[in-house]
Amino acid sequence: MHNRIFESLYRIGAAIHESRQRARTTAALSRLTDRQLADIGISRSDIPSVAALGRRY
């Protein structure tokens, strides 16, 4: 019983952490110019995918 509660709390915490990280990444990439984004190989429309998938994109 305690294990399931701990696992649930851990998953909630991990989801919150991931959501905050995605928001920080989106904000940071959004501040770049289109030229800077092109230099790193992404377009402005790619930002949500890159933020969600990270380096796996």
DRENGULO-804979 format. One line per 5 residues: number of its first residue (from 0); their letters; for each residue x, y, z of N, C-alpha, C. Coordinates in steps of 0.001 Angstrom, whole numbers. Layout:
NUM> A> X/Y/Z/X/Y/Z/X/Y/Z; ...;
//
This chain:
0> MHNRI> 810/-1188/0/0/0/0/863/1265/0; 1852/1331/877/2726/2501/960/3525/2668/-325; 3888/1550/-922/4645/1603/-2172/3841/2286/-3267; 2574/1946/-3373/1733/2542/-4416/1564/4039/-4191; 1420/4439/-2945/1293/5865/-2633/2588/6584/-3001;
5> FESLY> 3718/6008/-2609/5015/6599/-2929/5205/6696/-4441; 4879/5638/-5159/5022/5644/-6614/4122/6691/-7255; 2918/6833/-6760/1994/7843/-7289/2525/9253/-7051; 3000/9494/-5838/3567/10809/-5533/4799/11083/-6376; 5620/10078/-6579/6809/10235/-7408/6423/10589/-8846;
10> RIGAA> 5426/9885/-9397/4983/10163/-10766/4406/11565/-10898; 3662/12000/-9900/3117/13362/-9919/4250/14382/-9897; 5210/14166/-9029/6362/15065/-8948/7157/15089/-10241; 7352/13930/-10843/8092/13854/-12105/7330/14568/-13223; 6013/14439/-13233/5209/15109/-14259/5275/16629/-14094;
15> IHESR> 5241/17091/-12861/5358/18532/-12607/6726/19034/-13044; 7755/18297/-12696/9119/18679/-13086/9245/18732/-14614; 8734/17735/-15288/8805/17688/-16750/8044/18856/-17382; 6886/19166/-16836/6086/20274/-17354/6822/21604/-17193; 7432/21812/-16047/8196/23048/-15808/9410/23125/-16723;
20> QRART> 10082/22003/-16919/11253/21980/-17805/10838/22304/-19235; 9725/21731/-19673/9216/21990/-21016/8881/23474/-21184; 8275/24075/-20164/7930/25501/-20211/9187/26370/-20269; 10224/26010/-19492/11482/26781/-19525/12158/26665/-20882; 12158/25465/-21447/12771/25256/-22761/12020/26031/-23830;
25> TAALS> 10693/25982/-23783/9872/26720/-24744/10157/28215/-24639; 10217/28733/-23436/10478/30164/-23236/11854/30552/-23761; 12858/29731/-23462/14217/30044/-23902/14323/30023/-25422; 13748/29015/-26050/13807/28940/-27512/12991/30050/-28154; 11908/30436/-27553/11063/31499/-28098/11761/32853/-28090;
30> RLTDR> 12721/33026/-27188/13459/34283/-27128/14498/34404/-28240; 14840/33285/-28887/15834/33321/-29964/15231/33908/-31236; 16096/34509/-32058/15634/35012/-33354/15470/33839/-34316; 14766/34081/-35414/14605/33033/-36424/15959/32584/-36955; 16891/33514/-37086/18240/33176/-37564/18955/32259/-36567;
35> QLADI> 18851/32563/-35294/19481/31733/-34276/18864/30335/-34257; 17551/30283/-34404/16892/28979/-34452/17369/28184/-35669; 17466/28849/-36810/17948/28172/-38021/19369/27667/-37830; 20188/28435/-37125/21575/28019/-36877/21654/26724/-36078; 20664/26482/-35217/20675/25231/-34452/19786/24166/-35086;
40> GISRS> 19240/24504/-36256/18532/23500/-37042/17064/23301/-36738; 16430/24315/-36163/14991/24193/-35919/14289/25458/-36395; 13001/25348/-36638/12200/26521/-36988/11316/26859/-35801; 10715/28017/-35847/9864/28455/-34745/8718/27470/-34516; 8210/26884/-35588/7104/25924/-35434/7562/24609/-34799;
45> DIPSV> 8876/24369/-34753/9421/23162/-34132/9554/23281/-32610; 9445/24486/-32086/9719/24714/-30664/8909/23795/-29745; 7599/23655/-29924/6865/22761/-29009/7365/21313/-29042; 7697/20824/-30236/8200/19445/-30337/9560/19293/-29691; 10428/20267/-29932/11768/20206/-29343/11669/20281/-27820;
50> AALGR> 10800/21134/-27325/10636/21264/-25864/10085/19980/-25264; 9182/19318/-25979/8580/18096/-25464/9504/16898/-25576; 10255/16824/-26666/11069/15644/-26923/12539/15813/-26573; 12973/17044/-26400/14369/17288/-26078/15290/16894/-27215; 16407/16320/-26882/17418/15967/-27890/16967/14840/-28797;
55> RY> 15932/14139/-28444/15446/13031/-29281/14772/13535/-30534; 14516/14852/-30615/13802/15428/-31744/14549/15213/-33031;
//
